[in-house]
Amino acid sequence: MSFRLPQSLESMPTSEQALNVFNAEVLAEKAASLGRAGKLLAERIAALGACVDAAARETLVQDIADAAHHLMIQRELCGLHGHRAVIEEYRLPGEVVARIGAR
C-alpha cells in the first residue's frame, strides 16, 4: 500500500523557498527601518531651524546627533558604508557632527 500526501501538503514550500520568503521580509523591514530613521532625522533638522530657545536648541542638537547616529547604524546594517553621505545629504551642522555617538 502506498501513501500519498494530501494536496494541501504537496504544495508546501520547500525550506529554500521558505528561507527566500523570510529573507525578503527581512530586507523589506531593513528598508522600512532605514526610511523611518531618515524621516525622523529630517524632521528633527527641520525643527532646528525654527528653534529660538538656547536650552531647547541644545537638547535638539543632541537629539539630531542621536538620530543621525541611528541612521548611520541602520545604513551599515543595510550594507551602506560611509557616513559622509549622511552628513552631506542631510546637511548636518558641525555642532551636530561633533556630537554623533557622544552621550
N, CA, C and O atoms as CSV, one atom per row, in Angstrom:
chain,resi,resn,atom,element,x,y,z
A,1,MET,N,N,0.849,-1.165,0.000
A,1,MET,CA,C,0.000,0.000,0.000
A,1,MET,C,C,0.899,1.234,0.000
A,1,MET,O,O,1.849,1.321,0.778
A,2,SER,N,N,0.596,2.166,-0.861
A,2,SER,CA,C,1.387,3.393,-0.920
A,2,SER,C,C,0.645,4.518,-0.196
A,2,SER,O,O,-0.577,4.515,-0.047
A,3,PHE,N,N,1.436,5.448,0.230
A,3,PHE,CA,C,0.893,6.587,0.968
A,3,PHE,C,C,1.024,7.825,0.098
A,3,PHE,O,O,2.091,8.077,-0.461
A,4,ARG,N,N,-0.025,8.586,-0.024
A,4,ARG,CA,C,0.001,9.807,-0.824
A,4,ARG,C,C,-0.342,10.982,0.083
A,4,ARG,O,O,-1.313,10.944,0.839
A,5,LEU,N,N,0.473,12.022,-0.008
A,5,LEU,CA,C,0.229,13.223,0.796
A,5,LEU,C,C,-1.024,13.936,0.316
A,5,LEU,O,O,-1.336,13.908,-0.874
A,6,PRO,N,N,-1.736,14.568,1.223
A,6,PRO,CA,C,-2.857,15.392,0.802
A,6,PRO,C,C,-2.357,16.517,-0.109
A,6,PRO,O,O,-1.220,16.965,0.036
A,7,GLN,N,N,-3.173,16.966,-1.024
A,7,GLN,CA,C,-2.762,18.001,-1.965
A,7,GLN,C,C,-2.340,19.276,-1.267
A,7,GLN,O,O,-1.448,19.976,-1.747
A,8,SER,N,N,-2.958,19.591,-0.151
A,8,SER,CA,C,-2.590,20.808,0.573
A,8,SER,C,C,-1.152,20.733,1.087
A,8,SER,O,O,-0.490,21.763,1.211
A,9,LEU,N,N,-0.668,19.543,1.383
A,9,LEU,CA,C,0.709,19.391,1.856
A,9,LEU,C,C,1.705,19.263,0.704
A,9,LEU,O,O,2.890,19.548,0.877
A,10,GLU,N,N,1.241,18.841,-0.455
A,10,GLU,CA,C,2.142,18.720,-1.585
A,10,GLU,C,C,2.628,20.081,-2.061
A,10,GLU,O,O,3.724,20.188,-2.610
A,11,SER,N,N,1.845,21.101,-1.861
A,11,SER,CA,C,2.220,22.438,-2.320
A,11,SER,C,C,2.940,23.239,-1.235
A,11,SER,O,O,3.155,24.441,-1.395
A,12,MET,N,N,3.306,22.596,-0.156
A,12,MET,CA,C,4.030,23.289,0.905
A,12,MET,C,C,5.376,23.766,0.374
A,12,MET,O,O,6.027,23.049,-0.386
A,13,PRO,N,N,5.797,24.949,0.757
A,13,PRO,CA,C,7.070,25.452,0.260
A,13,PRO,C,C,8.239,24.625,0.800
A,13,PRO,O,O,8.203,24.110,1.918
A,14,THR,N,N,9.252,24.520,-0.013
A,14,THR,CA,C,10.458,23.833,0.436
A,14,THR,C,C,11.177,24.737,1.416
A,14,THR,O,O,10.832,25.910,1.560
A,15,SER,N,N,12.156,24.201,2.073
A,15,SER,CA,C,12.891,25.012,3.039
A,15,SER,C,C,13.615,26.164,2.346
A,15,SER,O,O,13.767,27.242,2.920
A,16,GLU,N,N,14.058,25.932,1.115
A,16,GLU,CA,C,14.724,27.010,0.373
A,16,GLU,C,C,13.737,28.123,0.034
A,16,GLU,O,O,14.069,29.303,0.142
A,17,GLN,N,N,12.538,27.753,-0.371
A,17,GLN,CA,C,11.518,28.762,-0.672
A,17,GLN,C,C,11.132,29.528,0.585
A,17,GLN,O,O,10.965,30.748,0.554
A,18,ALA,N,N,10.995,28.814,1.673
A,18,ALA,CA,C,10.653,29.472,2.941
A,18,ALA,C,C,11.748,30.443,3.357
A,18,ALA,O,O,11.459,31.532,3.852
A,19,LEU,N,N,12.995,30.058,3.161
A,19,LEU,CA,C,14.113,30.934,3.501
A,19,LEU,C,C,14.120,32.170,2.612
A,19,LEU,O,O,14.411,33.268,3.087
A,20,ASN,N,N,13.807,32.010,1.339
A,20,ASN,CA,C,13.738,33.148,0.431
A,20,ASN,C,C,12.645,34.126,0.851
A,20,ASN,O,O,12.836,35.340,0.790
A,21,VAL,N,N,11.512,33.600,1.273
A,21,VAL,CA,C,10.421,34.455,1.749
A,21,VAL,C,C,10.857,35.198,3.004
A,21,VAL,O,O,10.615,36.397,3.140
A,22,PHE,N,N,11.493,34.488,3.908
A,22,PHE,CA,C,11.977,35.103,5.146
A,22,PHE,C,C,12.997,36.201,4.838
A,22,PHE,O,O,12.922,37.293,5.401
A,23,ASN,N,N,13.947,35.915,3.948
A,23,ASN,CA,C,14.970,36.910,3.589
A,23,ASN,C,C,14.333,38.140,2.949
A,23,ASN,O,O,14.767,39.264,3.201
A,24,ALA,N,N,13.316,37.937,2.133
A,24,ALA,CA,C,12.626,39.075,1.520
A,24,ALA,C,C,11.948,39.933,2.584
A,24,ALA,O,O,11.962,41.160,2.491
A,25,GLU,N,N,11.363,39.306,3.581
A,25,GLU,CA,C,10.732,40.054,4.668
A,25,GLU,C,C,11.772,40.826,5.484
A,25,GLU,O,O,11.528,41.964,5.887
A,26,VAL,N,N,12.916,40.216,5.722
A,26,VAL,CA,C,13.985,40.895,6.460
A,26,VAL,C,C,14.466,42.112,5.680
A,26,VAL,O,O,14.637,43.186,6.256
A,27,LEU,N,N,14.685,41.958,4.378
A,27,LEU,CA,C,15.121,43.076,3.551
A,27,LEU,C,C,14.079,44.192,3.524
A,27,LEU,O,O,14.431,45.371,3.562
A,28,ALA,N,N,12.822,43.833,3.460
A,28,ALA,CA,C,11.761,44.839,3.465
A,28,ALA,C,C,11.745,45.600,4.782
A,28,ALA,O,O,11.556,46.816,4.793
A,29,GLU,N,N,11.940,44.902,5.885
A,29,GLU,CA,C,11.963,45.569,7.192
A,29,GLU,C,C,13.178,46.466,7.332
A,29,GLU,O,O,13.085,47.552,7.903
A,30,LYS,N,N,14.328,46.020,6.812
A,30,LYS,CA,C,15.527,46.869,6.839
A,30,LYS,C,C,15.288,48.162,6.073
A,30,LYS,O,O,15.640,49.244,6.542
A,31,ALA,N,N,14.689,48.046,4.895
A,31,ALA,CA,C,14.409,49.219,4.075
A,31,ALA,C,C,13.418,50.154,4.764
A,31,ALA,O,O,13.599,51.372,4.752
A,32,ALA,N,N,12.386,49.594,5.355
A,32,ALA,CA,C,11.396,50.413,6.057
A,32,ALA,C,C,12.021,51.118,7.251
A,32,ALA,O,O,11.738,52.288,7.508
A,33,SER,N,N,12.863,50.412,7.972
A,33,SER,CA,C,13.534,50.996,9.133
A,33,SER,C,C,14.487,52.110,8.705
A,33,SER,O,O,14.594,53.136,9.377
A,34,LEU,N,N,15.167,51.906,7.604
A,34,LEU,CA,C,16.063,52.928,7.066
A,34,LEU,C,C,15.267,54.176,6.691
A,34,LEU,O,O,15.694,55.298,6.962
A,35,GLY,N,N,14.118,53.974,6.073
A,35,GLY,CA,C,13.258,55.102,5.710
A,35,GLY,C,C,12.751,55.858,6.922
A,35,GLY,O,O,12.729,57.089,6.932
A,36,ARG,N,N,12.343,55.118,7.944
A,36,ARG,CA,C,11.850,55.773,9.172
A,36,ARG,C,C,12.957,56.576,9.848
A,36,ARG,O,O,12.718,57.682,10.332
A,37,ALA,N,N,14.158,56.025,9.881
A,37,ALA,CA,C,15.284,56.723,10.513
A,37,ALA,C,C,15.620,57.997,9.748
A,37,ALA,O,O,15.908,59.028,10.355
A,38,GLY,N,N,15.585,57.932,8.433
A,38,GLY,CA,C,15.856,59.120,7.626
A,38,GLY,C,C,14.789,60.184,7.796
A,38,GLY,O,O,15.093,61.374,7.875
A,39,LYS,N,N,13.548,59.754,7.851
A,39,LYS,CA,C,12.443,60.700,8.036
A,39,LYS,C,C,12.533,61.387,9.395
A,39,LYS,O,O,12.318,62.595,9.497
A,40,LEU,N,N,12.847,60.628,10.429
A,40,LEU,CA,C,12.976,61.200,11.767
A,40,LEU,C,C,14.099,62.234,11.805
A,40,LEU,O,O,13.942,63.307,12.387
A,41,LEU,N,N,15.230,61.907,11.184
A,41,LEU,CA,C,16.354,62.843,11.152
A,41,LEU,C,C,15.958,64.116,10.420
A,41,LEU,O,O,16.246,65.213,10.899
A,42,ALA,N,N,15.305,63.994,9.275
A,42,ALA,CA,C,14.883,65.167,8.509
A,42,ALA,C,C,13.914,66.035,9.308
A,42,ALA,O,O,14.011,67.262,9.268
A,43,GLU,N,N,12.987,65.420,10.028
A,43,GLU,CA,C,12.027,66.175,10.843
A,43,GLU,C,C,12.734,66.942,11.954
A,43,GLU,O,O,12.403,68.096,12.229
A,44,ARG,N,N,13.698,66.302,12.586
A,44,ARG,CA,C,14.415,66.980,13.675
A,44,ARG,C,C,15.285,68.117,13.157
A,44,ARG,O,O,15.413,69.150,13.813
A,45,ILE,N,N,15.880,67.935,11.991
A,45,ILE,CA,C,16.686,69.009,11.405
A,45,ILE,C,C,15.791,70.197,11.056
A,45,ILE,O,O,16.175,71.348,11.264
A,46,ALA,N,N,14.612,69.921,10.531
A,46,ALA,CA,C,13.666,70.993,10.208
A,46,ALA,C,C,13.259,71.753,11.470
A,46,ALA,O,O,13.098,72.973,11.435
A,47,ALA,N,N,13.095,71.050,12.566
A,47,ALA,CA,C,12.719,71.697,13.826
A,47,ALA,C,C,13.837,72.584,14.354
A,47,ALA,O,O,13.577,73.559,15.058
A,48,LEU,N,N,15.079,72.251,14.020
A,48,LEU,CA,C,16.213,73.042,14.498
A,48,LEU,C,C,16.166,74.455,13.930
A,48,LEU,O,O,16.518,75.415,14.615
A,49,GLY,N,N,15.736,74.582,12.691
A,49,GLY,CA,C,15.656,75.904,12.071
A,49,GLY,C,C,14.644,76.813,12.746
A,49,GLY,O,O,14.799,78.034,12.725
A,50,ALA,N,N,13.616,76.238,13.341
A,50,ALA,CA,C,12.567,77.018,13.994
A,50,ALA,C,C,12.827,77.242,15.480
A,50,ALA,O,O,12.082,77.974,16.131
A,51,CYS,N,N,13.861,76.630,16.017
A,51,CYS,CA,C,14.130,76.703,17.461
A,51,CYS,C,C,14.855,78.005,17.801
A,51,CYS,O,O,15.875,78.332,17.194
A,52,VAL,N,N,14.318,78.745,18.779
A,52,VAL,CA,C,14.937,80.008,19.193
A,52,VAL,C,C,15.460,79.960,20.624
A,52,VAL,O,O,16.340,80.741,20.985
A,53,ASP,N,N,14.941,79.067,21.430
A,53,ASP,CA,C,15.350,78.949,22.831
A,53,ASP,C,C,16.693,78.207,22.896
A,53,ASP,O,O,16.831,77.129,22.319
A,54,ALA,N,N,17.668,78.772,23.588
A,54,ALA,CA,C,19.021,78.204,23.645
A,54,ALA,C,C,19.029,76.836,24.321
A,54,ALA,O,O,19.703,75.918,23.853
A,55,ALA,N,N,18.288,76.694,25.416
A,55,ALA,CA,C,18.269,75.411,26.121
A,55,ALA,C,C,17.588,74.336,25.278
A,55,ALA,O,O,18.056,73.199,25.213
A,56,ALA,N,N,16.485,74.701,24.635
A,56,ALA,CA,C,15.776,73.744,23.782
A,56,ALA,C,C,16.624,73.387,22.572
A,56,ALA,O,O,16.594,72.249,22.104
A,57,ARG,N,N,17.381,74.354,22.063
A,57,ARG,CA,C,18.260,74.101,20.918
A,57,ARG,C,C,19.343,73.094,21.293
A,57,ARG,O,O,19.669,72.204,20.508
A,58,GLU,N,N,19.891,73.235,22.480
A,58,GLU,CA,C,20.939,72.318,22.955
A,58,GLU,C,C,20.413,70.882,23.001
A,58,GLU,O,O,21.093,69.949,22.573
A,59,THR,N,N,19.218,70.717,23.515
A,59,THR,CA,C,18.592,69.393,23.572
A,59,THR,C,C,18.307,68.867,22.168
A,59,THR,O,O,18.521,67.688,21.884
A,60,LEU,N,N,17.826,69.740,21.299
A,60,LEU,CA,C,17.501,69.343,19.935
A,60,LEU,C,C,18.750,68.945,19.151
A,60,LEU,O,O,18.714,68.000,18.364
A,61,VAL,N,N,19.845,69.659,19.363
A,61,VAL,CA,C,21.102,69.304,18.688
A,61,VAL,C,C,21.525,67.887,19.081
A,61,VAL,O,O,21.955,67.109,18.229
A,62,GLN,N,N,21.405,67.552,20.366
A,62,GLN,CA,C,21.755,66.197,20.800
A,62,GLN,C,C,20.779,65.172,20.227
A,62,GLN,O,O,21.184,64.071,19.853
A,63,ASP,N,N,19.499,65.528,20.156
A,63,ASP,CA,C,18.510,64.624,19.556
A,63,ASP,C,C,18.820,64.368,18.078
A,63,ASP,O,O,18.676,63.245,17.594
A,64,ILE,N,N,19.243,65.406,17.372
A,64,ILE,CA,C,19.602,65.257,15.960
A,64,ILE,C,C,20.837,64.376,15.825
A,64,ILE,O,O,20.902,63.526,14.937
A,65,ALA,N,N,21.812,64.573,16.699
A,65,ALA,CA,C,23.024,63.740,16.663
A,65,ALA,C,C,22.666,62.275,16.914
A,65,ALA,O,O,23.192,61.382,16.250
A,66,ASP,N,N,21.784,62.033,17.859
A,66,ASP,CA,C,21.346,60.656,18.134
A,66,ASP,C,C,20.624,60.061,16.929
A,66,ASP,O,O,20.863,58.910,16.562
A,67,ALA,N,N,19.740,60.848,16.315
A,67,ALA,CA,C,19.004,60.366,15.142
A,67,ALA,C,C,19.959,60.081,13.986
A,67,ALA,O,O,19.786,59.094,13.272
A,68,ALA,N,N,20.962,60.931,13.796
A,68,ALA,CA,C,21.955,60.718,12.733
A,68,ALA,C,C,22.759,59.454,13.006
A,68,ALA,O,O,23.047,58.683,12.091
A,69,HIS,N,N,23.117,59.247,14.263
A,69,HIS,CA,C,23.870,58.049,14.646
A,69,HIS,C,C,23.049,56.796,14.371
A,69,HIS,O,O,23.572,55.808,13.854
A,70,HIS,N,N,21.766,56.835,14.715
A,70,HIS,CA,C,20.891,55.688,14.465
A,70,HIS,C,C,20.763,55.422,12.965
A,70,HIS,O,O,20.768,54.270,12.532
A,71,LEU,N,N,20.647,56.490,12.174
A,71,LEU,CA,C,20.550,56.328,10.722
A,71,LEU,C,C,21.839,55.716,10.167
A,71,LEU,O,O,21.788,54.850,9.293
A,72,MET,N,N,22.974,56.156,10.664
A,72,MET,CA,C,24.253,55.612,10.198
A,72,MET,C,C,24.377,54.120,10.529
A,72,MET,O,O,24.862,53.335,9.715
A,73,ILE,N,N,23.942,53.748,11.705
A,73,ILE,CA,C,23.974,52.333,12.091
A,73,ILE,C,C,23.039,51.528,11.201
A,73,ILE,O,O,23.400,50.446,10.738
A,74,GLN,N,N,21.835,52.052,10.959
A,74,GLN,CA,C,20.879,51.341,10.113
A,74,GLN,C,C,21.416,51.191,8.694
A,74,GLN,O,O,21.227,50.150,8.065
A,75,ARG,N,N,22.082,52.219,8.191
A,75,ARG,CA,C,22.690,52.140,6.853
A,75,ARG,C,C,23.742,51.034,6.805
A,75,ARG,O,O,23.817,50.285,5.831
A,76,GLU,N,N,24.547,50.936,7.849
A,76,GLU,CA,C,25.568,49.884,7.892
A,76,GLU,C,C,24.922,48.503,7.892
A,76,GLU,O,O,25.426,47.583,7.248
A,77,LEU,N,N,23.816,48.353,8.607
A,77,LEU,CA,C,23.104,47.071,8.617
A,77,LEU,C,C,22.559,46.719,7.243
A,77,LEU,O,O,22.379,45.545,6.921
A,78,CYS,N,N,22.295,47.742,6.432
A,78,CYS,CA,C,21.803,47.524,5.065
A,78,CYS,C,C,22.943,47.381,4.061
A,78,CYS,O,O,22.706,47.206,2.866
A,79,GLY,N,N,24.177,47.456,4.550
A,79,GLY,CA,C,25.329,47.301,3.664
A,79,GLY,C,C,25.814,48.605,3.049
A,79,GLY,O,O,26.655,48.588,2.150
A,80,LEU,N,N,25.297,49.729,3.518
A,80,LEU,CA,C,25.716,51.038,3.007
A,80,LEU,C,C,26.735,51.626,3.967
A,80,LEU,O,O,26.384,52.062,5.064
A,81,HIS,N,N,27.981,51.640,3.561
A,81,HIS,CA,C,29.045,52.103,4.439
A,81,HIS,C,C,29.459,53.520,4.065
A,81,HIS,O,O,29.268,53.958,2.930
A,82,GLY,N,N,30.016,54.210,5.011
A,82,GLY,CA,C,30.468,55.578,4.803
A,82,GLY,C,C,29.459,56.570,5.349
A,82,GLY,O,O,28.320,56.642,4.888
A,83,HIS,N,N,29.891,57.323,6.326
A,83,HIS,CA,C,28.992,58.262,6.990
A,83,HIS,C,C,28.933,59.614,6.288
A,83,HIS,O,O,28.028,60.412,6.532
A,84,ARG,N,N,29.894,59.860,5.425
A,84,ARG,CA,C,29.945,61.149,4.728
A,84,ARG,C,C,28.653,61.401,3.952
A,84,ARG,O,O,28.189,62.539,3.877
A,85,ALA,N,N,28.075,60.363,3.383
A,85,ALA,CA,C,26.841,60.519,2.598
A,85,ALA,C,C,25.704,61.074,3.457
A,85,ALA,O,O,24.941,61.924,2.998
A,86,VAL,N,N,25.587,60.603,4.690
A,86,VAL,CA,C,24.530,61.093,5.584
A,86,VAL,C,C,24.792,62.549,5.941
A,86,VAL,O,O,23.878,63.373,5.922
A,87,ILE,N,N,26.030,62.861,6.264
A,87,ILE,CA,C,26.387,64.231,6.652
A,87,ILE,C,C,26.088,65.203,5.520
A,87,ILE,O,O,25.551,66.286,5.749
A,88,GLU,N,N,26.436,64.815,4.306
A,88,GLU,CA,C,26.214,65.701,3.161
A,88,GLU,C,C,24.753,65.749,2.739
A,88,GLU,O,O,24.221,66.824,2.463
A,89,GLU,N,N,24.103,64.597,2.688
A,89,GLU,CA,C,22.712,64.554,2.222
A,89,GLU,C,C,21.777,65.334,3.132
A,89,GLU,O,O,20.880,66.033,2.661
A,90,TYR,N,N,21.988,65.212,4.435
A,90,TYR,CA,C,21.114,65.895,5.385
A,90,TYR,C,C,21.673,67.250,5.817
A,90,TYR,O,O,21.061,67.948,6.625
A,91,ARG,N,N,22.833,67.618,5.279
A,91,ARG,CA,C,23.483,68.905,5.586
A,91,ARG,C,C,23.573,69.124,7.096
A,91,ARG,O,O,23.120,70.138,7.627
A,92,LEU,N,N,24.169,68.148,7.760
A,92,LEU,CA,C,24.273,68.218,9.215
A,92,LEU,C,C,25.217,69.342,9.632
A,92,LEU,O,O,26.333,69.441,9.120
A,93,PRO,N,N,24.774,70.185,10.556
A,93,PRO,CA,C,25.652,71.246,11.059
A,93,PRO,C,C,26.839,70.648,11.817
A,93,PRO,O,O,26.757,69.537,12.341
A,94,GLY,N,N,27.932,71.392,11.866
A,94,GLY,CA,C,29.142,70.931,12.548
A,94,GLY,C,C,28.902,70.588,14.009
A,94,GLY,O,O,29.484,69.641,14.537
A,95,GLU,N,N,28.043,71.365,14.657
A,95,GLU,CA,C,27.769,71.109,16.065
A,95,GLU,C,C,27.075,69.763,16.266
A,95,GLU,O,O,27.222,69.141,17.318
A,96,VAL,N,N,26.330,69.317,15.274
A,96,VAL,CA,C,25.675,68.007,15.331
A,96,VAL,C,C,26.692,66.910,15.054
A,96,VAL,O,O,26.750,65.915,15.777
A,97,VAL,N,N,27.492,67.090,14.010
A,97,VAL,CA,C,28.501,66.097,13.639
A,97,VAL,C,C,29.442,65.838,14.798
A,97,VAL,O,O,29.844,64.697,15.028
A,98,ALA,N,N,29.799,66.887,15.532
A,98,ALA,CA,C,30.724,66.753,16.661
A,98,ALA,C,C,30.133,65.890,17.786
A,98,ALA,O,O,30.877,65.339,18.597
A,99,ARG,N,N,28.822,65.773,17.835
A,99,ARG,CA,C,28.178,65.022,18.921
A,99,ARG,C,C,27.731,63.623,18.523
A,99,ARG,O,O,27.277,62.864,19.379
A,100,ILE,N,N,27.844,63.266,17.275
A,100,ILE,CA,C,27.351,61.957,16.832
A,100,ILE,C,C,28.086,60.871,17.599
A,100,ILE,O,O,29.315,60.813,17.609
A,101,GLY,N,N,27.307,60.014,18.240
A,101,GLY,CA,C,27.873,58.913,19.022
A,101,GLY,C,C,28.271,59.304,20.436
A,101,GLY,O,O,28.605,58.436,21.242
A,102,ALA,N,N,28.242,60.587,20.751
A,102,ALA,CA,C,28.631,61.043,22.097
A,102,ALA,C,C,27.405,61.127,22.985
A,102,ALA,O,O,26.326,61.517,22.537
A,103,ARG,N,N,27.575,60.763,24.236
A,103,ARG,CA,C,26.493,60.889,25.213
A,103,ARG,C,C,27.031,61.506,26.459
A,103,ARG,O,O,26.287,61.706,27.420
